[in-house]
């Protein structure tokens, strides 16, 4: 099978928010967390800046119980520890950061610094001009996190937007546009894209359903199976049928630099499923071009977007009220991120 290419997030720039300086209690003989910076992508990446005493080396930090090595920053005596993949649902979780270094052949630990993404955002909000792009994106981020918590029943008593005024918690709703369509001609008849949906939780991902020629014969669907694969179990037989078939996704109709995703059997039903990696918030309205690819060629192209899913499901009441609040918050977050990037000239 063709190698799975890099995820969709690589197609866009990350949005970075400069953190306010954080002064922790410490002395000249201890390492200390002096600053923090977070980046927003599919999830959050947090960088903790650590000042070490003169002669300190082998700088590390235990973050959430896991030890990470630090790398030198541009300023002498300053180091950075990167904590990746802080998820949307965990914005209210408080993470303990314990910096350490080696000095005079001894491990020296600094005092603990406690961080949460909600507190980080609220500190930035305190200095942001109300109504500014930065203010909007921070409020939208907290509301999206809270909506995700409610929808997933995760820490519902401690929501990301608890500290926002009531007026700021109201969902922003606009007219959503669908770009869903098929275009172009198929060059093979072995695999066909038949429907689309989404996974919306900690990230927004496309779910793409594919029919494959011969899938009705699979034993996993109650068929007679393929004689040459009788020694395989049912799931292995189903995987063998699509060994050289995948779904290709690109941000352009010419499929330049596409991303490929493997197929998984939808048992016990006929058909296969591909789930994409997370789509960055600023790209919720962007059309993506999707096709099923086999050794013989490709299917017709399906054009789809996150906003298309929202437009179709909100308009025909395909979502319950909880899910609607979730997608409203998601789309406002995407719109806010896009507006903030534009304000930075990106």
DRENBADO-746683 format. One record per residue (C-alpha): residue in three letters; residue number from 1; x, y, z. Coordinates in pm, whole numbers, plus 50000, padded with zeros to 5 digits. Layout:
N
+------+-----+-------+-------+-------+
: type : seq :     X :     Y :     Z :
+------+-----+-------+-------+-------+
:  ALA : NUM :     X :     Y :     Z :
...
+------+-----+-------+-------+-------+
This chain:
346
+------+-----+-------+-------+-------+
: type : seq :     X :     Y :     Z :
+------+-----+-------+-------+-------+
:  UNK :   1 : 50000 : 50000 : 50000 :
:  UNK :   2 : 50112 : 50354 : 49934 :
:  UNK :   3 : 50277 : 50506 : 50243 :
:  UNK :   4 : 50041 : 50714 : 50457 :
:  UNK :   5 : 50147 : 51074 : 50407 :
:  UNK :   6 : 50171 : 51358 : 50656 :
:  UNK :   7 : 49854 : 51474 : 50830 :
:  UNK :   8 : 49631 : 51759 : 50719 :
:  UNK :   9 : 49766 : 51985 : 50990 :
:  UNK :  10 : 50090 : 52022 : 50797 :
:  UNK :  11 : 49901 : 52217 : 50533 :
:  UNK :  12 : 49856 : 52520 : 50757 :
:  UNK :  13 : 50054 : 52735 : 50997 :
:  UNK :  14 : 49997 : 52695 : 51369 :
:  UNK :  15 : 49849 : 52988 : 51551 :
:  UNK :  16 : 50084 : 53099 : 51831 :
:  UNK :  17 : 49983 : 53303 : 52134 :
:  UNK :  18 : 50262 : 53469 : 52331 :
:  UNK :  19 : 50217 : 53396 : 52701 :
:  UNK :  20 : 50250 : 53647 : 52980 :
:  UNK :  21 : 50566 : 53614 : 53190 :
:  UNK :  22 : 50510 : 53382 : 53482 :
:  UNK :  23 : 50718 : 53440 : 53793 :
:  UNK :  24 : 50743 : 53144 : 54028 :
:  UNK :  25 : 50888 : 53133 : 54377 :
:  UNK :  26 : 51252 : 53023 : 54374 :
:  UNK :  27 : 51611 : 53121 : 54444 :
:  UNK :  28 : 51929 : 53164 : 54246 :
:  UNK :  29 : 52021 : 52810 : 54344 :
:  UNK :  30 : 51707 : 52646 : 54196 :
:  UNK :  31 : 51566 : 52607 : 53845 :
:  UNK :  32 : 51239 : 52798 : 53809 :
:  UNK :  33 : 50959 : 52825 : 53549 :
:  UNK :  34 : 50962 : 53188 : 53433 :
:  UNK :  35 : 50733 : 53183 : 53129 :
:  UNK :  36 : 50492 : 52982 : 52919 :
:  UNK :  37 : 50374 : 52987 : 52558 :
:  UNK :  38 : 50099 : 52781 : 52393 :
:  UNK :  39 : 50033 : 52700 : 52029 :
:  UNK :  40 : 49696 : 52592 : 51892 :
:  UNK :  41 : 49674 : 52331 : 51622 :
:  UNK :  42 : 49461 : 52018 : 51620 :
:  UNK :  43 : 49529 : 52032 : 51994 :
:  UNK :  44 : 49757 : 52245 : 52214 :
:  UNK :  45 : 50134 : 52242 : 52249 :
:  UNK :  46 : 50271 : 52416 : 52557 :
:  UNK :  47 : 50629 : 52534 : 52604 :
:  UNK :  48 : 50760 : 52602 : 52954 :
:  UNK :  49 : 51059 : 52834 : 52989 :
:  UNK :  50 : 51297 : 52746 : 53272 :
:  UNK :  51 : 51570 : 52964 : 53423 :
:  UNK :  52 : 51854 : 52762 : 53576 :
:  UNK :  53 : 52125 : 52866 : 53821 :
:  UNK :  54 : 52475 : 52929 : 53690 :
:  UNK :  55 : 52645 : 52599 : 53615 :
:  UNK :  56 : 52315 : 52409 : 53583 :
:  UNK :  57 : 52301 : 52142 : 53314 :
:  UNK :  58 : 52093 : 51840 : 53207 :
:  UNK :  59 : 51781 : 52054 : 53243 :
:  UNK :  60 : 51450 : 51872 : 53259 :
:  UNK :  61 : 51095 : 51911 : 53381 :
:  UNK :  62 : 50842 : 51660 : 53503 :
:  UNK :  63 : 50514 : 51763 : 53341 :
:  UNK :  64 : 50202 : 51579 : 53447 :
:  UNK :  65 : 50414 : 51296 : 53586 :
:  UNK :  66 : 50626 : 51250 : 53272 :
:  UNK :  67 : 50984 : 51374 : 53247 :
:  UNK :  68 : 51081 : 51581 : 52941 :
:  UNK :  69 : 51429 : 51701 : 52846 :
:  UNK :  70 : 51482 : 52073 : 52790 :
:  UNK :  71 : 51664 : 52242 : 52504 :
:  UNK :  72 : 51852 : 52574 : 52528 :
:  UNK :  73 : 51663 : 52892 : 52438 :
:  UNK :  74 : 51831 : 53188 : 52270 :
:  UNK :  75 : 51896 : 53359 : 52602 :
:  UNK :  76 : 52180 : 53217 : 52808 :
:  UNK :  77 : 52062 : 53025 : 53113 :
:  UNK :  78 : 51711 : 52984 : 52971 :
:  UNK :  79 : 51575 : 52646 : 52858 :
:  UNK :  80 : 51252 : 52523 : 52700 :
:  UNK :  81 : 51051 : 52209 : 52772 :
:  UNK :  82 : 50780 : 52122 : 52519 :
:  UNK :  83 : 50463 : 51947 : 52636 :
:  UNK :  84 : 50271 : 51825 : 52327 :
:  UNK :  85 : 49912 : 51722 : 52271 :
:  UNK :  86 : 49716 : 51892 : 52545 :
:  UNK :  87 : 49367 : 51817 : 52421 :
:  UNK :  88 : 49056 : 52030 : 52389 :
:  UNK :  89 : 48882 : 51831 : 52664 :
:  UNK :  90 : 49165 : 51882 : 52912 :
:  UNK :  91 : 49165 : 52263 : 52917 :
:  UNK :  92 : 49056 : 52271 : 53283 :
:  UNK :  93 : 49303 : 52009 : 53403 :
:  UNK :  94 : 49578 : 52151 : 53620 :
:  UNK :  95 : 49922 : 52021 : 53524 :
:  UNK :  96 : 50209 : 52023 : 53772 :
:  UNK :  97 : 50546 : 52123 : 53628 :
:  UNK :  98 : 50857 : 52045 : 53836 :
:  UNK :  99 : 51179 : 52185 : 53683 :
:  UNK : 100 : 51515 : 52026 : 53760 :
:  UNK : 101 : 51880 : 52041 : 53662 :
:  UNK : 102 : 52211 : 51891 : 53760 :
:  UNK : 103 : 52454 : 52116 : 53946 :
:  UNK : 104 : 52772 : 52022 : 54134 :
:  UNK : 105 : 52697 : 51653 : 54065 :
:  UNK : 106 : 52358 : 51677 : 54233 :
:  UNK : 107 : 52005 : 51690 : 54098 :
:  UNK : 108 : 51843 : 52018 : 54201 :
:  UNK : 109 : 51463 : 52049 : 54182 :
:  UNK : 110 : 51273 : 52376 : 54170 :
:  UNK : 111 : 50932 : 52456 : 54312 :
:  UNK : 112 : 50624 : 52327 : 54134 :
:  UNK : 113 : 50445 : 52546 : 53883 :
:  UNK : 114 : 50080 : 52466 : 53808 :
:  UNK : 115 : 49932 : 52527 : 53462 :
:  UNK : 116 : 49596 : 52489 : 53292 :
:  UNK : 117 : 49497 : 52600 : 52944 :
:  UNK : 118 : 49192 : 52776 : 53085 :
:  UNK : 119 : 49402 : 52985 : 53327 :
:  UNK : 120 : 49645 : 53065 : 53047 :
:  UNK : 121 : 49360 : 53189 : 52825 :
:  UNK : 122 : 49199 : 53391 : 53105 :
:  UNK : 123 : 49528 : 53572 : 53175 :
:  UNK : 124 : 49554 : 53668 : 52809 :
:  UNK : 125 : 49190 : 53780 : 52812 :
:  UNK : 126 : 49261 : 54013 : 53103 :
:  UNK : 127 : 49492 : 54219 : 52880 :
:  UNK : 128 : 49306 : 54173 : 52549 :
:  UNK : 129 : 49089 : 54453 : 52416 :
:  UNK : 130 : 48725 : 54344 : 52421 :
:  UNK : 131 : 48603 : 54278 : 52068 :
:  UNK : 132 : 48956 : 54240 : 51929 :
:  UNK : 133 : 49048 : 53932 : 51720 :
:  UNK : 134 : 49256 : 53801 : 52011 :
:  UNK : 135 : 48968 : 53844 : 52256 :
:  UNK : 136 : 48732 : 53670 : 52016 :
:  UNK : 137 : 48957 : 53370 : 51956 :
:  UNK : 138 : 49020 : 53317 : 52328 :
:  UNK : 139 : 48649 : 53333 : 52414 :
:  UNK : 140 : 48565 : 53098 : 52125 :
:  UNK : 141 : 48837 : 52856 : 52236 :
:  UNK : 142 : 48700 : 52840 : 52590 :
:  UNK : 143 : 48341 : 52797 : 52467 :
:  UNK : 144 : 48445 : 52521 : 52226 :
:  UNK : 145 : 48629 : 52341 : 52505 :
:  UNK : 146 : 48327 : 52369 : 52732 :
:  UNK : 147 : 48091 : 52243 : 52460 :
:  UNK : 148 : 48320 : 51946 : 52398 :
:  UNK : 149 : 48322 : 51868 : 52770 :
:  UNK : 150 : 47942 : 51877 : 52790 :
:  UNK : 151 : 47898 : 51671 : 52473 :
:  UNK : 152 : 48145 : 51407 : 52595 :
:  UNK : 153 : 48027 : 51423 : 52962 :
:  UNK : 154 : 48383 : 51502 : 53068 :
:  UNK : 155 : 48426 : 51708 : 53386 :
:  UNK : 156 : 48087 : 51882 : 53332 :
:  UNK : 157 : 48112 : 52048 : 53673 :
:  UNK : 158 : 48432 : 52228 : 53578 :
:  UNK : 159 : 48390 : 52378 : 53232 :
:  UNK : 160 : 48647 : 52570 : 53031 :
:  UNK : 161 : 48420 : 52876 : 53002 :
:  UNK : 162 : 48306 : 52889 : 53366 :
:  UNK : 163 : 48487 : 53218 : 53427 :
:  UNK : 164 : 48340 : 53396 : 53123 :
:  UNK : 165 : 48044 : 53636 : 53166 :
:  UNK : 166 : 47708 : 53488 : 53069 :
:  UNK : 167 : 47682 : 53703 : 52753 :
:  UNK : 168 : 48013 : 53566 : 52623 :
:  UNK : 169 : 47889 : 53208 : 52654 :
:  UNK : 170 : 47605 : 53247 : 52403 :
:  UNK : 171 : 47667 : 53044 : 52085 :
:  UNK : 172 : 47729 : 53238 : 51766 :
:  UNK : 173 : 47517 : 53103 : 51481 :
:  UNK : 174 : 47544 : 53202 : 51114 :
:  UNK : 175 : 47434 : 53062 : 50779 :
:  UNK : 176 : 47654 : 52763 : 50696 :
:  UNK : 177 : 47728 : 52675 : 50334 :
:  UNK : 178 : 47774 : 52327 : 50189 :
:  UNK : 179 : 48018 : 52256 : 49906 :
:  UNK : 180 : 47936 : 51883 : 49896 :
:  UNK : 181 : 47942 : 51756 : 49538 :
:  UNK : 182 : 48100 : 51500 : 49309 :
:  UNK : 183 : 48309 : 51599 : 49011 :
:  UNK : 184 : 48528 : 51434 : 48752 :
:  UNK : 185 : 48514 : 51080 : 48613 :
:  UNK : 186 : 48625 : 50757 : 48775 :
:  UNK : 187 : 48917 : 50572 : 48614 :
:  UNK : 188 : 48847 : 50245 : 48800 :
:  UNK : 189 : 48541 : 50053 : 48918 :
:  UNK : 190 : 48683 : 49866 : 49217 :
:  UNK : 191 : 48620 : 50130 : 49488 :
:  UNK : 192 : 48362 : 50407 : 49518 :
:  UNK : 193 : 48306 : 50679 : 49778 :
:  UNK : 194 : 47943 : 50646 : 49884 :
:  UNK : 195 : 47888 : 50875 : 50187 :
:  UNK : 196 : 48053 : 51109 : 50433 :
:  UNK : 197 : 48020 : 51198 : 50797 :
:  UNK : 198 : 48240 : 51337 : 51073 :
:  UNK : 199 : 48394 : 51258 : 51407 :
:  UNK : 200 : 48369 : 51569 : 51626 :
:  UNK : 201 : 48525 : 51544 : 51969 :
:  UNK : 202 : 48879 : 51641 : 52060 :
:  UNK : 203 : 48933 : 51707 : 51688 :
:  UNK : 204 : 48721 : 51737 : 51373 :
:  UNK : 205 : 48788 : 51445 : 51138 :
:  UNK : 206 : 48617 : 51325 : 50819 :
:  UNK : 207 : 48459 : 50979 : 50813 :
:  UNK : 208 : 48455 : 50852 : 50454 :
:  UNK : 209 : 48259 : 50542 : 50353 :
:  UNK : 210 : 48374 : 50333 : 50059 :
:  UNK : 211 : 48218 : 50037 : 49875 :
:  UNK : 212 : 48465 : 49787 : 49730 :
:  UNK : 213 : 48393 : 49535 : 49454 :
:  UNK : 214 : 48356 : 49187 : 49604 :
:  UNK : 215 : 48285 : 49302 : 49959 :
:  UNK : 216 : 47956 : 49109 : 49957 :
:  UNK : 217 : 48151 : 48780 : 49940 :
:  UNK : 218 : 48342 : 48840 : 50263 :
:  UNK : 219 : 48271 : 48592 : 50541 :
:  UNK : 220 : 48256 : 48881 : 50790 :
:  UNK : 221 : 47938 : 48984 : 50605 :
:  UNK : 222 : 47799 : 48630 : 50589 :
:  UNK : 223 : 47932 : 48552 : 50240 :
:  UNK : 224 : 48111 : 48239 : 50120 :
:  UNK : 225 : 48452 : 48405 : 50131 :
:  UNK : 226 : 48746 : 48383 : 49892 :
:  UNK : 227 : 48894 : 48031 : 49849 :
:  UNK : 228 : 49254 : 48162 : 49840 :
:  UNK : 229 : 49205 : 48328 : 50181 :
:  UNK : 230 : 49024 : 48047 : 50364 :
:  UNK : 231 : 49321 : 48004 : 50600 :
:  UNK : 232 : 49280 : 48365 : 50715 :
:  UNK : 233 : 49030 : 48470 : 50977 :
:  UNK : 234 : 48734 : 48685 : 50872 :
:  UNK : 235 : 48891 : 49018 : 50966 :
:  UNK : 236 : 49218 : 48934 : 50793 :
:  UNK : 237 : 49026 : 48839 : 50477 :
:  UNK : 238 : 48845 : 49173 : 50485 :
:  UNK : 239 : 49176 : 49357 : 50525 :
:  UNK : 240 : 49331 : 49161 : 50238 :
:  UNK : 241 : 49057 : 49272 : 49998 :
:  UNK : 242 : 49161 : 49639 : 50039 :
:  UNK : 243 : 49535 : 49590 : 50089 :
:  UNK : 244 : 49615 : 49817 : 49793 :
:  UNK : 245 : 49317 : 50054 : 49825 :
:  UNK : 246 : 49313 : 50380 : 50021 :
:  UNK : 247 : 49140 : 50718 : 50037 :
:  UNK : 248 : 49332 : 51023 : 49922 :
:  UNK : 249 : 49261 : 51375 : 50055 :
:  UNK : 250 : 49403 : 51703 : 49923 :
:  UNK : 251 : 49335 : 52074 : 49955 :
:  UNK : 252 : 49344 : 52117 : 49576 :
:  UNK : 253 : 49156 : 51954 : 49284 :
:  UNK : 254 : 49480 : 51837 : 49121 :
:  UNK : 255 : 49568 : 51628 : 49428 :
:  UNK : 256 : 49911 : 51781 : 49464 :
:  UNK : 257 : 50077 : 51667 : 49788 :
:  UNK : 258 : 49779 : 51454 : 49904 :
:  UNK : 259 : 49735 : 51266 : 50230 :
:  UNK : 260 : 49643 : 50897 : 50218 :
:  UNK : 261 : 49430 : 50708 : 50471 :
:  UNK : 262 : 49380 : 50329 : 50492 :
:  UNK : 263 : 49043 : 50155 : 50486 :
:  UNK : 264 : 48890 : 49970 : 50781 :
:  UNK : 265 : 48606 : 49721 : 50755 :
:  UNK : 266 : 48266 : 49837 : 50878 :
:  UNK : 267 : 48160 : 49504 : 51029 :
:  UNK : 268 : 47912 : 49342 : 51012 :
:  UNK : 269 : 47793 : 49566 : 50730 :
:  UNK : 270 : 47910 : 49577 : 50372 :
:  UNK : 271 : 48152 : 49861 : 50311 :
:  UNK : 272 : 48470 : 50018 : 50445 :
:  UNK : 273 : 48557 : 50334 : 50634 :
:  UNK : 274 : 48849 : 50578 : 50635 :
:  UNK : 275 : 48893 : 50836 : 50914 :
:  UNK : 276 : 49119 : 51135 : 50848 :
:  UNK : 277 : 49349 : 51309 : 51090 :
:  UNK : 278 : 49226 : 51624 : 51262 :
:  UNK : 279 : 49147 : 51933 : 51058 :
:  UNK : 280 : 49281 : 52263 : 51186 :
:  UNK : 281 : 49017 : 52511 : 51302 :
:  UNK : 282 : 49096 : 52783 : 51044 :
:  UNK : 283 : 49026 : 52527 : 50769 :
:  UNK : 284 : 48669 : 52434 : 50867 :
:  UNK : 285 : 48530 : 52620 : 50565 :
:  UNK : 286 : 48800 : 52503 : 50321 :
:  UNK : 287 : 48688 : 52257 : 50052 :
:  UNK : 288 : 48883 : 51930 : 50054 :
:  UNK : 289 : 48906 : 51696 : 49756 :
:  UNK : 290 : 48864 : 51327 : 49825 :
:  UNK : 291 : 48887 : 51011 : 49613 :
:  UNK : 292 : 48929 : 50637 : 49653 :
:  UNK : 293 : 49247 : 50505 : 49490 :
:  UNK : 294 : 49322 : 50152 : 49368 :
:  UNK : 295 : 49607 : 50009 : 49157 :
:  UNK : 296 : 49377 : 50053 : 48855 :
:  UNK : 297 : 49302 : 50425 : 48910 :
:  UNK : 298 : 49077 : 50645 : 49120 :
:  UNK : 299 : 48710 : 50715 : 49186 :
:  UNK : 300 : 48525 : 51035 : 49101 :
:  UNK : 301 : 48626 : 51322 : 49329 :
:  UNK : 302 : 48413 : 51416 : 49626 :
:  UNK : 303 : 48433 : 51779 : 49744 :
:  UNK : 304 : 48363 : 51821 : 50115 :
:  UNK : 305 : 48433 : 52045 : 50414 :
:  UNK : 306 : 48365 : 52061 : 50786 :
:  UNK : 307 : 48119 : 52344 : 50723 :
:  UNK : 308 : 47938 : 52124 : 50469 :
:  UNK : 309 : 47874 : 51866 : 50741 :
:  UNK : 310 : 47740 : 52136 : 50973 :
:  UNK : 311 : 47522 : 52297 : 50705 :
:  UNK : 312 : 47360 : 51970 : 50603 :
:  UNK : 313 : 47301 : 51834 : 50953 :
:  UNK : 314 : 47182 : 52153 : 51122 :
:  UNK : 315 : 46940 : 52237 : 50840 :
:  UNK : 316 : 46774 : 51894 : 50827 :
:  UNK : 317 : 46774 : 51843 : 51208 :
:  UNK : 318 : 47027 : 51564 : 51179 :
:  UNK : 319 : 47181 : 51667 : 51512 :
:  UNK : 320 : 47029 : 51671 : 51862 :
:  UNK : 321 : 47045 : 51990 : 52067 :
:  UNK : 322 : 47366 : 51897 : 52245 :
:  UNK : 323 : 47542 : 51821 : 51920 :
:  UNK : 324 : 47415 : 52147 : 51768 :
:  UNK : 325 : 47566 : 52348 : 52052 :
:  UNK : 326 : 47890 : 52162 : 51994 :
:  UNK : 327 : 47908 : 52239 : 51622 :
:  UNK : 328 : 47801 : 52602 : 51673 :
:  UNK : 329 : 48090 : 52645 : 51917 :
:  UNK : 330 : 48323 : 52461 : 51681 :
:  UNK : 331 : 48238 : 52681 : 51382 :
:  UNK : 332 : 48271 : 53002 : 51585 :
:  UNK : 333 : 48613 : 52884 : 51701 :
:  UNK : 334 : 48713 : 52820 : 51339 :
:  UNK : 335 : 48586 : 53161 : 51228 :
:  UNK : 336 : 48766 : 53330 : 51520 :
:  UNK : 337 : 49096 : 53156 : 51446 :
:  UNK : 338 : 49073 : 53257 : 51082 :
:  UNK : 339 : 48998 : 53620 : 51176 :
:  UNK : 340 : 49289 : 53625 : 51420 :
:  UNK : 341 : 49530 : 53490 : 51160 :
:  UNK : 342 : 49413 : 53752 : 50915 :
:  UNK : 343 : 49470 : 54025 : 51175 :
:  UNK : 344 : 49831 : 53905 : 51199 :
:  UNK : 345 : 49869 : 53924 : 50821 :
:  UNK : 346 : 49904 : 53546 : 50777 :
+------+-----+-------+-------+-------+
